[in-house]
Amino acid sequence: MTREQLTDDEWGFVEPYLPVGEYGPYPERLRQQFEGVIWKFRSGAQWREMPGRFGAWPTVHNRFRQWRDAGVSRRCWRGR
């Protein structure tokens, strides 16, 4: 496991807070995309420098913006 990957317990905590829209993301990609966001902020790199293992950087960036706008981090800290 690399630093940017979540343990199953950590993912189990975060997953319920992530909204899934009518048109995506596909549930099997949620964790990959969330870990891409973690990679971006831990590395301090630009979105365009994101490794492909997290998916296309524009997709991960858009997902991050959707989560930000939906207040995901705020709900995680407060406990829903």
ABEGO torsion letter per residue (X at the ends): XBAABBBAAAAAAAAAABBBBAAOBBAAAAAAAAAAAAAAAAAGBBAAABBAAAEBAAAAAAAAAAAAAAGAAAAAAAGX
